[in-house]
Structure formats: C-alpha cells, structure tokens
Amino acid sequence: MITSHGKTIARIVPDRQDDKREAALKRLAALRGKMIVGDILSSLDEEWTGLSPLPRLPIVPH
C-alpha cells in the first residue's frame, strides 16, 4: 500500500494478465479428456441430406 499522511492512497496489486492466462489454462485442463476432437472436414460414410428440400407439412387451421 502507498500511504500519504497515514491514509491509503493506492494499493499495489499483481499484474492480472498472468492471472487471466493461468485461469484460461486451468479451464482448458479441466476440459481435457471430456471433449471429442477429430477430423470435421472429411466426408461421412452416409449420404448428406442437409440440402434436400424440406418435407411439406399439412396446414392446420386455427
């Protein structure tokens, strides 16, 4: 603490950037083993139907 005439005018605290980095590393370490990482770009062994037209749903009157 920095004082002037016995009164606190400032506090010296550690740099928070290192704390943020360490916190981020801890969060990543907590996820280790829980996430599935793999190739998301290669093709699947099944047919892709994402671009096919949507089925028509019946119109229900209110």
WOHU-V286934 format. One record per run of one state. SS is the DSSP state (alpha for helix, beta for strand, coil for the rest). FROM is the first residue (numbers start at 1). TO is the last residue. If there is no record, write none. Layout:
SS/FROM/TO, SS/FROM/TO
//
This chain:
coil/1/1, beta/2/4, coil/5/6, beta/7/10, coil/11/15, alpha/16/31, coil/32/62
//
